[in-house]
Amino acid sequence: RAVSARTPTLAFCSSARALAAAFDGVNAPVAEFRPGPALLARRDASTDDPLFGAAPMVLDVVAWRHEELREPPPAATLLAASPHGAPEIFRLGDRSWGIQSHVEFDAEMVRGLGGDEALARRVEGIEDHLADTWKPIVERFVALAEGRTAGTPLPLLPN
């Protein structure tokens, strides 16, 4: 319904896979659970995308999944993939995005989810990159959801 109504939607992890499945994308269990930092590469189709057009060509994420997107929906535009070509970020219509990985994880969250100290340190090593990469993307999404042009300041709240 959100895609049909053009409601701005930003779906992460299992929500992205649910979004994909609703439009005939293919999900499947992962062969091996391998959590941790990963790099994604933008695809040419992302150049004109309102969220990812200005993003770096390489995007830091944290993978933490037992299921993965194998094939994006036929109607989707693939915006980023793993270095091996696995689909990672897609758009449906002009206002709905699916991002299969996490961008909000930090070392403390990894520890809380049962990750070992070595994994937590690896995630800690990219926390600044995650923030630098994803904060502008999320800000562009918020601007789109509010009907503003990205970079336009938020209106001040009354005292």
PyMOL commands that set and color helices and strands:
alter all, ss='L'
color gray80, all
select helices_A, chain A and resi 14-22+44-48+107-112+117-124+127-146
alter helices_A, ss='H'
color red, helices_A
select strands_A, chain A and resi 9-12+26-29+36-42+58-63+67-71+77-81+87-92+96-99
alter strands_A, ss='S'
color yellow, strands_A
deselect
rebuild
show_as cartoon
